[in-house]
Amino acid sequence: MPDVNQMAAGGLADRMMGPPQGEQAVDPAIVEQFRGHLAEALKIITSDPNVMGAVVQDIQGFVMTIKQFAEMGAGGGQPPQGPPQG
């Protein structure tokens, strides 16, 4: 199993090196706190297949919502109609 702390860090370590122009740097203490919280969450999520399935569904829903907002912002048109596809 991969190191949970490495997984939790994701791109945050890169952000500490230098934020994108116009953004503030991420405080290393916040990154460490986030790693701890995410590591605990991952332990809970991966301990039960039912929990993992529910989390995956939630993430898929979040992704669809983000895609819809991105399409609305980029196209400036009407929001997608009907239930999310996926």
DAWOZI-V438287 format. One line per field, one symbol per residue. psi: psi as a letter, one per 20 degrees, with the letter a starting at -180 (. if undefined). burial: 1 if it has 9 or more other C-alpha atoms within 8 Angstrom, else 0. A space follows every 50 residues. Layout:
# DAWOZI-V438287
psi: ???
burial: ???
This chain:
# DAWOZI-V438287
psi: pqohhgghhcjhhhhhhpqqpiqqqpphhhggggggghggghgggiiphg ggggggggghgggggggghggggghjbqqqqrqqq.
burial: 00001001100110110010000011000010011101100101110000 110010000110010001101100000000000000
